[in-house]
Amino acid sequence: MNAEYTSTRSTFTLAAGNATIKLEFLSPVSPGNYIRQSLPFSYMTVSASNTGGASVQVYADIDESWTGQSGSTHANYSVSGRTSVFQLSVDGAITYAQNKMDQALWGQAVFAARGSNSSQCSLQSGPADSVRGQFAGNGTLSDALLAYGAGDVVALAQNLGTVTSSASATYAIGYTRDAAINYLGKGRASYYTATYKDPVSAVSHFLDDFADAAAEASSLDSDIDSKATNVAGANYSDIVTLSVRQAFGAADLTIPGDTLDTTDLLLFLKEISSDGNVNTVDVIYPTFPIFYVMDPEYIRLVLEPVVRYLEMGRWPQAYTIHDIGSAYPNATGHDDGKAEQMPIEETGNLLILAYAYTKAVNSPAWANSHRQLLQGYADYLVTNGLNIAPQLSTDDGEGPIPNATNLAIKAAVGLTAFGATFNLQNYTNIGLSNANQLYNQSLGTDPQKTHFQRQYPQSLNVNFTYSTVFNLYPDSLLGLNTFPQAAFDMQASFYPTQQAVNGVPLDSTVPYSKTDWSMFSAASSPGADSATRELLVDDLHAFISNGLNTVPFSDRWFVKAGQTDTGDPDLVGGYDAYKCRPTVGGHFAILAKALGAASVGL
């Protein structure tokens, strides 16, 4: 009949004769409640209404696909009070390994349900046809438990009895990992394990928490929807609402696996689908607006593993590292110095993020504890931030280029951010001087000063070039005033002139746009009567609603015809490679600019 989503829920309404059946999938997002946030489960609630007094039974099963592999699967069944729990695991699974679909290959798939006064729970495991046939023929399961074999399922059924108005059954589903992260050779566990030591106690608590979690989720859903709509309209609300679960779903809240010390909390962020890296600094950077508005502590928590590693002196380069592990969840560093090289990109990102956290919590304490490290990186930008050697930026598919204007803008903003963090005017002055050259003296603009060009000096722009200069955004958000308002207004006037079939291309050389950078630009250069912001928001909304894409929210889409890496024609309006990445947190850039830190869901 219909489907709808909120920030925490996806709901599908179906018709079964005259009856109405709803399937609601709820994934709590609760940044301030570390147990609730770290529990790796979702709720599935099946409700029936308008049944005409019919008897209703609900069936659900899972198979070994939840383990990410086939063969050697072991099924275990447990009872805790009225809670029935199945666990699927693989014998001999390799710890800290994943498959090509980014699924963890160690741990346990957990499937649970709970009988109540209004519903009775039955269970069964065995061949799929046999188990499903048992339920179809009898409305209940046999409680027979067979050793798991190929093609088997584990199933839980709930009998709602005669439904005169409405009734529902709730299941819990998820995947636990006894060792969540390998951080520099030491195992880290999910935060909740300090309180709930095993999957059965964890999922039992999760079901106990259903009413409170659902109420909090409803409040968050309403808050995000209303604030986003008030700030930038219904289309914008649709975008950020679709982004929340994906951004937080890529994050692991962890504590030391040996001590379970809850005061030693670190956040690890997975670069899903692109590289699979751990705490990629140029993935944290586009993600940070959602943390800024929902819980700024997450900025510190996700940076802390990076700066701890850098302060060990094991990274041999003078600039900030790209990531702390090439294959999630192995945050083992790059002692050989061979991580992807993005010197200005990552160095500027770290300094900007450090100031964003400092400003958001109104305290320099954390930054002060890492001052020596951060000052070394500021000094790197002083030396290398304007005369930039050929190198990659965050959009690394475009290859290395010298004197990339957007990187120079990031370096300038990074220096003023560092200066603001520690009240060091000399660094601020250098950032301002660089910005003066880039904009006021037209080093980074075209001669007519209508837009920032892709590179400088002018001799590198034989043909028309431009970039979406999203690195202006933190200058605007954090009130650094590195660039004059005229620079932002210039871009606001320029972007609409580059509108293609489905949006504004990322720069003059590519046929695609980026959703995160588009929202950064919309926030920093909204234009007169917010016309440019509205254009960019509407472009992104058209992408997510055009019906051409079936993957999780992609942050890169084709806005005009071009060529893919394989030489095939691009599908205009289709996604390009990336999917399910936490960078969709950048869609909150407009809300962050409008409402400030800690302004949503608290």
C-alpha positions as CSV (number, residue, x, y, z in Angstrom):
1,M,0.0,0.0,0.0
2,N,2.8,2.5,0.9
3,A,6.2,2.9,2.4
4,E,7.6,5.7,4.5
5,Y,10.7,6.5,6.5
6,T,11.9,8.7,9.3
7,S,15.3,9.2,10.8
8,T,15.1,6.0,12.8
9,R,12.3,4.0,11.1
10,S,11.3,2.4,7.8
11,T,7.6,1.4,7.7
12,F,5.8,-0.7,5.0
13,T,2.0,-0.9,5.0
14,L,0.6,-4.0,3.3
15,A,-3.0,-5.2,2.6
16,A,-4.0,-8.8,3.4
17,G,-7.6,-9.0,2.3
18,N,-9.4,-6.4,4.4
19,A,-6.7,-6.5,7.0
20,T,-3.8,-4.0,7.3
21,I,-0.4,-5.3,8.1
22,K,2.5,-3.0,9.0
23,L,6.2,-3.9,9.1
24,E,8.2,-1.4,11.0
25,F,12.0,-1.5,11.2
26,L,13.4,0.7,14.0
27,S,17.2,1.3,14.5
28,P,17.6,3.5,17.5
29,V,19.9,6.5,17.1
30,S,20.8,7.8,20.6
31,P,24.2,9.5,20.6
32,G,24.1,10.4,24.3
33,N,23.1,7.0,25.5
34,Y,26.2,5.0,24.8
35,I,24.6,1.6,25.7
36,R,21.7,2.1,23.4
37,Q,23.8,3.6,20.6
38,S,26.4,0.8,20.7
39,L,23.9,-2.2,20.8
40,P,24.1,-3.7,17.3
41,F,20.5,-4.6,16.9
42,S,17.3,-3.3,15.2
43,Y,13.7,-3.9,16.0
44,M,11.2,-5.4,13.6
45,T,7.6,-5.0,14.6
46,V,4.7,-6.6,12.7
47,S,1.3,-5.2,13.5
48,A,-2.2,-6.2,12.3
49,S,-5.4,-4.2,12.3
50,N,-8.8,-4.2,10.6
51,T,-8.7,-8.0,10.7
52,G,-12.4,-8.4,11.3
53,G,-11.7,-10.5,14.4
54,A,-9.4,-13.0,12.6
55,S,-6.8,-15.1,14.3
56,V,-3.3,-13.7,13.4
57,Q,0.1,-15.5,13.6
58,V,3.4,-13.9,12.6
59,Y,6.5,-15.8,11.3
60,A,10.0,-14.7,10.6
61,D,13.3,-16.5,10.0
62,I,16.9,-15.9,9.1
63,D,19.6,-18.0,7.4
64,E,23.4,-18.2,7.3
65,S,23.6,-15.2,4.8
66,W,23.6,-13.1,8.0
67,T,27.0,-14.5,8.8
68,G,28.5,-13.3,5.5
69,Q,29.5,-16.7,4.4
70,S,28.2,-20.2,3.8
71,G,29.2,-23.6,5.2
72,S,30.4,-24.5,8.7
73,T,27.5,-22.5,10.2
74,H,26.5,-23.4,13.8
75,A,23.1,-22.6,15.3
76,N,22.6,-22.1,19.0
77,Y,19.4,-21.6,20.8
78,S,18.9,-20.0,24.3
79,V,16.1,-18.9,26.5
80,S,16.2,-16.0,28.9
81,G,13.0,-15.6,30.8
82,R,10.3,-15.3,28.0
83,T,13.0,-14.3,25.4
84,S,13.9,-16.9,22.7
85,V,17.3,-16.3,21.1
86,F,18.9,-17.9,18.1
87,Q,22.6,-17.3,17.3
88,L,24.3,-18.2,14.1
89,S,28.1,-18.3,13.9
90,V,30.7,-19.9,11.7
91,D,33.2,-22.4,13.0
92,G,36.7,-21.3,12.5
93,A,35.8,-17.8,11.4
94,I,38.8,-15.4,11.2
95,T,38.7,-12.6,13.6
96,Y,38.8,-9.1,12.1
97,A,38.0,-10.4,8.6
98,Q,35.1,-9.2,6.3
99,N,33.8,-10.2,2.9
100,K,33.5,-8.2,-0.3
101,M,30.1,-6.9,0.8
102,D,31.7,-5.3,3.9
103,Q,30.1,-7.9,6.2
104,A,32.0,-9.0,9.3
105,L,32.9,-12.7,9.2
106,W,33.3,-13.3,12.9
107,G,30.8,-13.0,15.7
108,Q,27.2,-14.0,15.9
109,A,24.0,-13.2,14.0
110,V,21.4,-12.8,16.7
111,F,17.7,-13.2,16.2
112,A,15.3,-13.0,19.1
113,A,11.6,-12.6,20.1
114,R,9.7,-12.5,23.3
115,G,6.3,-14.0,24.2
116,S,3.9,-12.0,26.3
117,N,0.5,-12.1,27.7
118,S,-0.9,-11.3,24.3
119,S,1.4,-13.3,22.2
120,Q,2.9,-16.8,22.4
121,C,6.3,-17.6,20.9
122,S,7.2,-20.9,19.1
123,L,10.4,-21.8,17.4
124,Q,12.0,-24.2,15.0
125,S,15.2,-24.8,13.0
126,G,15.8,-27.0,9.9
127,P,15.4,-27.0,6.1
128,A,13.6,-23.8,5.0
129,D,10.8,-25.6,3.1
130,S,10.0,-27.8,6.1
131,V,10.0,-25.1,8.7
132,R,8.0,-22.7,6.6
133,G,5.6,-25.5,5.6
134,Q,5.1,-26.3,9.3
135,F,4.0,-22.7,10.0
136,A,1.9,-22.4,6.9
137,G,0.0,-25.5,7.7
138,N,-0.4,-25.0,11.5
139,G,0.1,-21.4,12.3
140,T,2.8,-22.4,14.8
141,L,6.2,-24.0,14.9
142,S,7.1,-27.4,16.3
143,D,9.9,-26.3,18.6
144,A,12.2,-28.9,16.9
145,L,15.8,-27.9,16.8
146,L,17.9,-29.7,14.2
147,A,21.7,-29.3,13.6
148,Y,22.2,-26.5,11.1
149,G,22.8,-27.6,7.5
150,A,23.0,-26.0,4.1
151,G,19.7,-24.3,3.2
152,D,18.4,-24.3,6.8
153,V,16.7,-21.4,8.6
154,V,16.1,-20.6,12.3
155,A,12.6,-19.3,12.8
156,L,10.5,-17.6,15.5
157,A,6.7,-17.4,15.3
158,Q,4.3,-15.4,17.5
159,N,0.6,-16.1,17.9
160,L,-1.4,-12.9,18.4
161,G,-4.6,-14.8,18.8
162,T,-7.9,-13.2,17.8
163,V,-7.3,-9.6,16.9
164,T,-10.4,-7.4,17.4
165,S,-8.7,-4.0,17.1
166,S,-4.9,-4.2,16.6
167,A,-2.0,-6.3,17.9
168,S,1.7,-6.6,17.2
169,A,4.8,-8.8,17.5
170,T,8.3,-7.4,17.9
171,Y,11.6,-9.2,16.9
172,A,15.2,-8.2,17.5
173,I,17.9,-8.8,14.8
174,G,21.5,-7.9,14.7
175,Y,25.2,-9.0,14.6
176,T,27.5,-9.0,17.6
177,R,31.3,-9.2,17.5
178,D,33.2,-10.4,20.6
179,A,36.2,-8.3,19.4
180,A,34.9,-5.2,17.6
181,I,38.1,-3.4,16.6
182,N,41.8,-4.2,16.4
183,Y,43.4,-1.0,17.5
184,L,47.2,-1.1,17.2
185,G,47.3,-4.7,18.1
186,K,44.9,-4.6,21.1
187,G,41.2,-5.6,20.9
188,R,38.5,-3.2,21.7
189,A,34.9,-4.2,22.5
190,S,31.6,-2.5,21.9
191,Y,30.6,-0.2,24.7
192,Y,27.6,-2.2,25.8
193,T,29.7,-5.2,26.7
194,A,30.8,-3.5,29.9
195,T,27.2,-4.0,31.2
196,Y,25.9,-6.9,29.0
197,K,28.6,-9.5,28.7
198,D,27.1,-11.9,26.1
199,P,24.7,-11.7,23.2
200,V,21.8,-13.2,25.1
201,S,21.9,-10.7,27.9
202,A,22.4,-7.9,25.4
203,V,19.5,-8.7,23.2
204,S,17.3,-9.3,26.2
205,H,18.1,-5.8,27.5
206,F,17.4,-4.5,24.0
207,L,13.9,-6.0,24.0
208,D,13.4,-4.6,27.6
209,D,14.3,-1.2,26.3
210,F,11.9,-1.2,23.4
211,A,9.3,1.2,24.8
212,D,11.9,3.8,25.9
213,A,13.9,3.4,22.7
214,A,10.8,3.8,20.5
215,A,9.7,6.9,22.4
216,E,13.1,8.5,22.1
217,A,13.2,7.7,18.4
218,S,9.8,9.3,17.8
219,S,11.0,12.5,19.6
220,L,14.2,12.5,17.5
221,D,12.3,11.9,14.3
222,S,10.0,14.8,15.0
223,D,12.8,17.1,16.0
224,I,14.9,16.5,12.9
225,D,11.9,16.8,10.6
226,S,10.5,20.0,12.0
227,K,13.9,21.8,12.3
228,A,15.1,20.8,8.9
229,T,11.7,21.8,7.3
230,N,11.8,25.1,9.1
231,V,15.3,25.9,8.0
232,A,15.3,24.7,4.4
233,G,12.0,23.1,3.4
234,A,10.4,19.7,3.1
235,N,12.9,18.5,0.4
236,Y,15.8,19.2,2.8
237,S,14.0,17.4,5.6
238,D,13.7,14.3,3.3
239,I,17.4,14.4,2.7
240,V,18.7,14.7,6.3
241,T,16.0,12.2,7.5
242,L,17.3,9.6,5.1
243,S,20.9,10.3,6.2
244,V,20.8,9.7,10.0
245,R,20.9,5.9,10.3
246,Q,23.5,5.6,7.6
247,A,25.9,8.0,9.2
248,F,25.6,6.5,12.7
249,G,25.5,3.0,11.4
250,A,29.1,3.2,10.2
251,A,30.4,4.1,13.7
252,D,31.6,1.7,16.5
253,L,31.6,3.0,20.1
254,T,34.3,1.0,21.8
255,I,36.2,0.4,25.1
256,P,39.3,-1.7,25.8
257,G,38.5,-5.3,25.4
258,D,40.7,-6.4,28.4
259,T,39.5,-3.9,31.0
260,L,36.1,-2.8,29.7
261,D,37.0,0.6,31.0
262,T,34.1,2.9,30.0
263,T,36.1,6.0,30.6
264,D,38.4,5.0,27.7
265,L,35.8,5.5,24.9
266,L,36.9,5.7,21.3
267,L,34.8,5.9,18.1
268,F,35.8,4.1,14.9
269,L,34.3,5.1,11.6
270,K,34.2,2.7,8.6
271,E,34.7,4.0,5.1
272,I,32.1,1.7,3.6
273,S,32.2,0.8,-0.1
274,S,35.1,3.0,-1.3
275,D,38.2,1.8,0.5
276,G,37.1,0.2,3.7
277,N,39.6,2.3,5.7
278,V,39.4,3.0,9.4
279,N,38.9,6.6,10.6
280,T,39.7,8.1,7.2
281,V,40.3,11.8,8.0
282,D,38.7,13.0,4.8
283,V,35.7,10.9,5.6
284,I,35.4,12.2,9.1
285,Y,35.5,15.8,7.7
286,P,32.4,15.5,5.5
287,T,30.6,13.5,8.2
288,F,31.2,15.9,11.0
289,P,28.2,18.2,10.6
290,I,25.8,15.5,11.9
291,F,28.0,15.1,15.0
292,Y,28.3,18.9,15.4
293,V,24.5,19.3,15.6
294,M,23.6,16.1,17.4
295,D,26.5,15.4,19.8
296,P,29.8,17.3,19.3
297,E,31.6,14.8,21.6
298,Y,31.6,12.4,18.7
299,I,34.0,14.7,16.9
300,R,36.5,14.2,19.7
301,L,35.8,10.5,20.0
302,V,36.5,9.8,16.4
303,L,39.6,12.0,16.2
304,E,41.1,10.6,19.4
305,P,42.2,7.3,17.9
306,V,43.9,9.2,15.1
307,V,45.8,11.7,17.2
308,R,46.9,8.9,19.7
309,Y,48.5,7.1,16.9
310,L,50.1,10.2,15.5
311,E,51.5,11.2,18.9
312,M,53.2,7.8,19.2
313,G,55.6,9.0,16.4
314,R,55.0,5.8,14.4
315,W,53.7,7.8,11.3
316,P,56.9,9.1,9.7
317,Q,55.5,11.9,7.5
318,A,55.4,15.6,8.4
319,Y,51.7,15.8,7.5
320,T,48.6,14.2,8.8
321,I,47.8,10.6,8.0
322,H,45.0,9.6,5.6
323,D,43.6,6.8,7.8
324,I,44.7,4.6,10.7
325,G,44.0,1.2,8.9
326,S,43.5,0.1,5.4
327,A,40.9,-2.6,6.1
328,Y,38.2,-2.2,8.8
329,P,38.2,-3.1,11.6
330,N,42.1,-3.3,11.6
331,A,43.2,0.1,12.9
332,T,46.8,-0.9,12.9
333,G,48.3,2.3,11.5
334,H,50.8,2.8,8.7
335,D,54.2,2.7,10.3
336,D,55.8,2.5,6.8
337,G,54.3,5.9,5.8
338,K,52.5,4.3,2.8
339,A,48.9,5.4,3.5
340,E,47.2,7.2,0.7
341,Q,49.0,10.6,0.4
342,M,46.8,13.6,0.8
343,P,49.1,16.1,2.7
344,I,47.2,19.3,2.5
345,E,43.8,17.6,2.6
346,E,44.2,15.7,5.8
347,T,46.4,18.2,7.6
348,G,43.8,21.0,7.0
349,N,41.0,18.6,7.9
350,L,42.5,17.8,11.3
351,L,43.1,21.4,12.3
352,I,39.5,22.4,11.2
353,L,37.9,19.5,13.0
354,A,39.9,20.3,16.2
355,Y,38.6,23.8,16.2
356,A,35.0,22.7,15.3
357,Y,35.0,20.5,18.5
358,T,36.6,23.3,20.6
359,K,34.0,25.8,19.5
360,A,31.1,23.4,19.8
361,V,31.9,22.5,23.4
362,N,33.3,25.9,24.3
363,S,36.5,24.4,25.8
364,P,40.1,24.2,24.5
365,A,40.9,21.4,26.9
366,W,41.1,18.6,24.4
367,A,43.0,20.7,21.8
368,N,45.4,21.8,24.5
369,S,46.2,18.2,25.3
370,H,47.3,17.7,21.7
371,R,48.8,21.2,21.1
372,Q,52.3,20.1,20.1
373,L,51.0,17.7,17.5
374,L,48.6,20.2,16.1
375,Q,51.2,23.0,16.0
376,G,53.5,20.8,13.9
377,Y,50.7,20.3,11.4
378,A,49.9,24.1,11.3
379,D,53.6,24.7,10.6
380,Y,53.3,22.3,7.7
381,L,50.5,24.4,6.2
382,V,52.5,27.5,6.7
383,T,55.2,26.1,4.5
384,N,53.1,24.1,2.0
385,G,49.6,25.6,2.0
386,L,49.9,28.0,-0.9
387,N,52.6,26.7,-3.2
388,I,51.1,23.2,-3.4
389,A,52.9,20.3,-5.0
390,P,50.9,18.0,-7.2
391,Q,48.8,15.8,-4.9
392,L,45.5,14.2,-4.3
393,S,42.5,15.8,-2.5
394,T,39.6,14.0,-1.0
395,D,38.1,13.5,-4.4
396,D,41.0,11.3,-5.3
397,G,39.5,9.9,-8.4
398,E,40.4,13.1,-10.2
399,G,44.1,12.4,-9.7
400,P,46.9,14.6,-8.3
401,I,47.2,18.2,-9.5
402,P,49.4,21.2,-8.4
403,N,48.0,24.3,-6.8
404,A,44.5,23.1,-6.4
405,T,42.4,26.1,-5.4
406,N,40.1,24.2,-3.1
407,L,43.1,22.7,-1.2
408,A,44.6,26.1,-0.8
409,I,41.3,27.4,0.6
410,K,41.3,24.4,3.1
411,A,44.9,25.3,4.1
412,A,44.0,28.9,4.7
413,V,40.9,28.0,6.8
414,G,43.0,25.4,8.6
415,L,45.5,28.0,9.6
416,T,42.9,30.4,10.9
417,A,41.2,27.5,12.7
418,F,44.5,26.7,14.4
419,G,45.0,30.3,15.3
420,A,41.5,30.6,16.8
421,T,42.0,27.3,18.7
422,F,45.0,28.6,20.6
423,N,44.6,32.4,20.2
424,L,47.8,32.6,18.0
425,Q,47.3,35.6,15.8
426,N,50.5,34.9,13.7
427,Y,48.9,31.7,12.3
428,T,45.6,33.5,11.7
429,N,47.4,36.2,9.9
430,I,49.1,33.7,7.5
431,G,45.8,32.1,6.8
432,L,44.3,35.6,6.1
433,S,47.2,36.5,3.9
434,N,46.8,33.3,1.8
435,A,43.0,34.0,1.5
436,N,43.8,37.6,0.4
437,Q,45.9,36.3,-2.4
438,L,43.4,33.7,-3.4
439,Y,40.4,36.0,-3.6
440,N,41.2,39.7,-3.3
441,Q,44.3,39.4,-5.5
442,S,42.5,36.9,-7.8
443,L,45.2,34.2,-7.6
444,G,42.5,31.6,-7.3
445,T,39.8,33.2,-9.3
446,D,39.2,33.9,-13.0
447,P,40.3,37.3,-14.2
448,Q,36.8,38.7,-14.1
449,K,36.4,37.3,-10.5
450,T,33.2,35.4,-11.2
451,H,34.3,32.1,-9.6
452,F,37.2,30.2,-8.1
453,Q,39.1,28.2,-10.7
454,R,40.2,24.6,-10.4
455,Q,43.9,25.6,-10.2
456,Y,46.2,28.6,-10.1
457,P,47.9,30.5,-11.5
458,Q,46.0,31.5,-14.6
459,S,48.5,29.7,-16.9
460,L,47.1,26.3,-15.6
461,N,43.6,27.2,-16.8
462,V,44.0,27.3,-20.6
463,N,40.4,26.3,-20.8
464,F,37.4,27.3,-18.6
465,T,37.7,25.6,-15.2
466,Y,36.0,25.7,-11.8
467,S,35.6,23.7,-8.6
468,T,32.9,23.4,-6.1
469,V,34.8,25.1,-3.3
470,F,33.2,23.3,-0.4
471,N,36.1,24.1,1.8
472,L,34.7,27.5,2.3
473,Y,32.0,25.9,4.5
474,P,33.9,25.5,7.8
475,D,35.0,29.2,7.4
476,S,31.4,30.1,7.4
477,L,30.2,27.6,10.0
478,L,32.8,28.5,12.5
479,G,32.8,32.2,12.0
480,L,36.5,32.4,11.2
481,N,36.2,35.1,8.5
482,T,39.2,33.8,6.6
483,F,37.5,34.9,3.3
484,P,35.3,37.9,2.8
485,Q,31.6,37.6,2.3
486,A,32.1,38.7,-1.3
487,A,33.8,35.3,-2.0
488,F,30.8,33.4,-0.7
489,D,28.4,35.6,-2.7
490,M,30.6,35.1,-5.8
491,Q,30.1,31.3,-5.6
492,A,26.4,31.6,-4.9
493,S,26.0,33.5,-8.1
494,F,28.2,31.2,-10.1
495,Y,26.9,27.7,-9.2
496,P,23.5,28.1,-10.9
497,T,25.3,29.0,-14.2
498,Q,26.8,25.5,-14.1
499,Q,23.6,23.6,-13.6
500,A,23.5,20.4,-15.7
501,V,20.6,18.1,-16.4
502,N,20.5,16.8,-12.8
503,G,22.7,19.1,-10.8
504,V,25.9,21.1,-10.6
505,P,29.0,18.9,-11.5
506,L,31.7,18.8,-8.8
507,D,34.1,20.6,-11.1
508,S,34.7,21.3,-14.8
509,T,36.3,18.0,-15.5
510,V,33.7,15.4,-14.3
511,P,30.1,14.5,-15.0
512,Y,29.1,13.8,-11.4
513,S,28.3,15.7,-8.2
514,K,28.9,14.9,-4.6
515,T,26.0,15.1,-2.2
516,D,28.0,16.1,0.9
517,W,30.0,18.8,-0.9
518,S,26.8,20.1,-2.5
519,M,25.2,20.6,0.9
520,F,28.5,22.2,2.2
521,S,28.2,24.7,-0.7
522,A,24.5,25.2,-0.2
523,A,25.1,26.1,3.4
524,S,28.0,28.5,2.9
525,S,26.8,30.2,-0.3
526,P,23.0,30.2,-0.1
527,G,22.6,33.2,-2.4
528,A,20.0,35.9,-2.5
529,D,16.7,34.7,-0.9
530,S,18.5,31.4,-0.5
531,A,18.0,30.7,-4.2
532,T,21.3,28.8,-4.7
533,R,20.7,26.8,-1.6
534,E,17.3,25.8,-2.8
535,L,18.6,24.8,-6.2
536,L,21.3,22.5,-4.7
537,V,18.8,21.0,-2.2
538,D,16.3,20.4,-5.0
539,D,18.9,18.7,-7.2
540,L,19.8,16.3,-4.4
541,H,16.2,15.6,-3.6
542,A,15.6,14.8,-7.3
543,F,18.4,12.3,-7.1
544,I,17.1,10.4,-4.1
545,S,13.6,10.3,-5.4
546,N,14.1,9.6,-9.1
547,G,13.6,5.8,-8.8
548,L,16.8,4.9,-10.6
549,N,18.8,3.7,-7.7
550,T,18.3,0.7,-5.4
551,V,21.5,0.9,-3.3
552,P,21.8,2.6,0.1
553,F,22.2,6.4,-0.1
554,S,25.1,7.1,-2.5
555,D,27.0,10.4,-2.0
556,R,28.0,10.6,-5.7
557,W,25.7,10.8,-8.7
558,F,25.8,11.6,-12.4
559,V,24.4,15.0,-13.2
560,K,25.2,14.9,-16.9
561,A,26.3,12.4,-19.6
562,G,29.9,11.2,-19.5
563,Q,31.9,8.0,-19.3
564,T,32.4,5.6,-16.4
565,D,35.8,4.0,-15.6
566,T,34.7,1.1,-17.7
567,G,33.9,3.3,-20.7
568,D,30.1,2.7,-20.5
569,P,27.8,5.7,-20.8
570,D,26.8,7.0,-17.4
571,L,23.2,6.9,-16.3
572,V,22.2,10.5,-15.7
573,G,20.6,10.6,-12.3
574,G,22.2,7.3,-11.4
575,Y,24.6,6.8,-8.5
576,D,28.4,6.4,-9.1
577,A,30.2,3.7,-7.2
578,Y,29.9,5.0,-3.6
579,K,27.1,3.7,-1.4
580,C,26.2,3.5,2.3
581,R,29.1,5.8,3.4
582,P,28.9,7.9,6.6
583,T,29.7,11.0,4.6
584,V,25.9,11.6,4.3
585,G,26.4,13.2,7.7
586,G,27.5,16.2,5.7
587,H,23.9,16.8,4.6
588,F,23.5,18.3,8.0
589,A,25.7,21.2,7.0
590,I,22.7,23.5,6.4
591,L,21.2,22.7,9.8
592,A,24.6,23.2,11.5
593,K,25.0,26.6,9.9
594,A,21.5,27.7,10.8
595,L,21.2,26.3,14.3
596,G,24.7,25.8,15.6
597,A,26.2,23.1,17.8
598,A,24.2,20.6,19.8
599,S,21.0,21.9,18.4
600,V,19.2,18.7,17.3
601,G,17.9,15.8,19.3
602,L,19.3,16.8,22.7
